[in-house]
């Protein structure tokens, strides 16, 4: 990582971001993936307002549990992968949309699909500036949202 401060990341957080957080949310046995049930790739905690009755559900079973790194919060391995790839350094000299940024987004998309369960993200993007700094992101995926099991979790 060449410039961690540009992303509000301390140098000591790089290893944690690249290993611990992604592994905790990864299948098949990441503790934050497995619990609370049902399994999914979003950091979450049980919502104390979740009712015992099953129908009709007007509340989400879970609340997003954010993991803070400096001023940014993360709760999905998709977010963490985008952050990790974004912090590997600036784009190489001569990088263009066609020869670098679009292929990078394609690789990011394939990796996001590989590390999450359905539904998978379907929108991927890269924002970059003239200095070559880049920022990857994607729509959410890997969440279980059957309303009978998770209530309004998809809308939380």
Secondary structure, DSSP 8 states (H G I E B T S, - for coil): ---GGGGT--TTHHHIIIIIIHHHT-TTT-HHHHSSSS--SB-EEE-TT--SS-SS--SBSEEE--EEETTEEE-BHHHHHHHHHHTT----TT--IIIIIHHHHHHHHHHHHHHS-SS----EEEEE-TT--EEEEE---S----HHHHBTGGG-
